[in-house]
Amino acid sequence: MEFSKSRVYDEEAEILKVLGHPIRLKIAAGLCAEACPVKIIWECLGLPQSTVSQHLAVLKNKGVIVGKREGTEVHYSVNNPMVMKIIASLG
């Protein structure tokens, strides 16, 4: 077995840490399938809006998701190909 001395795994490790929380993993998996507004996310998860908003902020700050304003709502989607691969590998 040989280990890469030149490859840096920092980005991958950070993504795995972010997705290590079950709620964030559920959100990311759902957003891989379809972009949607925060109201739909918290209704589907059955969690308070404040809880979902906190997790969305972490996902957004770490570059896992992006928000796009559409009228009065912000629609979130996964924009990170590495996250999409990770979610797909879990299925």
Secondary structure, 3 states (H helix, E strand, C coil): CCCCCCCCCHHHHHHHHHHCCHHHHHHHHHHHHCCEEHHHHHHHHCCCHHHHHHHHHHHHHCCCEEEEEECCEEEEEECCHHHHHHHHHHC
